[in-house]
Amino acid sequence: METNRITSTAEADTSELLKGALQDLENLAKQHINLFKTEIKQDMARAKEGLVFFTVAVGFLLPGGVMLGLMLAHLLTALAPNLPLWGAYGIVFVLMAAAGGVVVYLGLQKLKEVAPPADKTLEEIKEDAKWLSKQS
């Protein structure tokens, strides 16, 4: 009889340990999900702030760029009286389009360097997976 009682106590302890481990794992998963949500919210808030400034800047720069292009075209015709105005506009357009293309290329290169969202969460999940694999 005593052996049966010890066996059933050991089985109960094992089942309690297993239940506790599963509960801890569930809590850990919930914490990672909450961390992921928080990181996404923070990233979106920062992106929104940057977008507001970018939009305001475009509002100021666009008319300024148009005026600069007109000024440069008229300056070219003043410096080269034989150059027709439409030719000066064409030259200015090509130069400004080339500069814009370079800026777009550099911007795309910078976008490729952007880290994926919630990289802290992914890092912690990898660490937890390594820890769990060492435990078993």
C-alpha positions in Angstrom: 0.0 0.0 0.0 2.8 2.4 0.9 4.4 2.0 -2.6 1.1 2.9 -4.3 0.8 6.0 -2.2 4.4 7.1 -3.0 3.9 6.4 -6.7 0.6 8.4 -6.8 2.3 11.3 -4.9 5.2 11.3 -7.4 2.7 11.3 -10.3 0.8 14.2 -8.7 4.0 16.2 -8.2 5.0 15.5 -11.8 1.6 16.6 -13.1 1.7 19.8 -10.9 5.2 20.6 -12.2 4.0 20.0 -15.8 1.0 22.2 -15.2 3.1 24.9 -13.6 5.6 24.8 -16.6 2.7 25.1 -19.1 1.2 27.9 -17.2 4.6 29.7 -17.1 5.0 29.1 -20.8 1.5 30.6 -21.4 2.3 33.7 -19.3 5.6 34.1 -21.2 3.8 33.9 -24.6 1.2 36.5 -23.4 4.1 38.8 -22.2 5.7 38.5 -25.6 2.5 39.4 -27.4 2.0 42.4 -25.2 5.6 43.5 -25.8 5.1 43.1 -29.5 1.9 45.2 -29.4 3.6 47.9 -27.4 6.6 48.1 -29.8 4.3 48.3 -32.8 2.3 51.2 -31.2 5.5 53.0 -30.4 6.9 52.6 -33.9 3.6 53.8 -35.4 3.6 56.9 -33.1 7.1 57.8 -34.2 6.3 57.2 -37.8 3.2 59.4 -37.5 5.2 62.3 -36.0 7.8 62.0 -38.8 5.1 62.0 -41.4 3.5 65.2 -40.1 6.9 67.0 -40.4 7.5 65.5 -43.8 4.1 66.7 -45.0 4.6 70.2 -43.8 8.1 70.3 -45.4 6.7 69.2 -48.7 4.1 71.9 -48.5 6.9 74.5 -48.2 9.4 72.9 -50.6 7.1 72.2 -53.5 6.3 75.8 -54.4 9.9 76.8 -53.6 11.1 74.2 -56.1 8.8 75.4 -58.8 9.9 79.0 -58.2 13.6 77.9 -58.3 13.1 76.1 -61.6 11.4 79.2 -63.1 14.2 81.4 -61.9 16.9 79.2 -63.2 15.3 78.9 -66.6 15.0 82.7 -66.9 18.6 83.1 -65.6 19.8 80.7 -68.4 18.0 82.8 -71.1 19.5 86.0 -69.6 23.0 84.4 -69.7 22.6 82.9 -73.1 20.3 85.3 -75.2 20.3 82.9 -78.2 18.8 80.1 -76.0 15.0 80.0 -76.4 13.0 80.0 -73.1 11.6 76.5 -73.8 15.1 75.2 -74.1 16.1 76.7 -70.8 13.0 75.1 -69.2 14.1 71.7 -70.7 17.6 72.0 -69.3 16.4 73.0 -65.9 13.8 70.1 -66.0 16.5 67.5 -66.8 18.8 68.7 -64.1 16.1 68.8 -61.5 14.8 65.4 -62.6 18.3 63.9 -62.3 18.7 65.4 -58.8 15.3 64.0 -57.8 16.2 60.6 -59.1 19.4 60.5 -57.0 17.4 61.5 -53.9 14.8 58.8 -54.5 17.6 56.2 -55.0 19.2 57.2 -51.7 15.9 57.2 -49.9 15.2 53.6 -51.2 18.6 52.5 -50.0 17.8 53.9 -46.5 14.5 52.2 -46.4 16.2 48.8 -47.0 18.2 49.4 -43.8 15.1 49.8 -41.7 14.8 47.1 -39.0 11.7 45.0 -39.0 9.1 46.0 -36.5 9.3 44.6 -33.0 12.8 43.3 -33.3 13.2 43.3 -29.5 10.3 40.9 -29.2 11.7 38.6 -31.8 15.1 38.6 -30.1 13.5 37.7 -26.7 11.5 34.9 -28.3 14.7 33.5 -29.8 16.4 33.7 -26.4 13.5 31.9 -24.8 13.5 29.2 -27.4 17.2 28.6 -26.8 16.7 28.5 -23.0 13.8 26.0 -23.4 15.9 23.8 -25.6 18.6 23.7 -23.0 16.1 22.8 -20.3 14.9 19.7 -22.1 
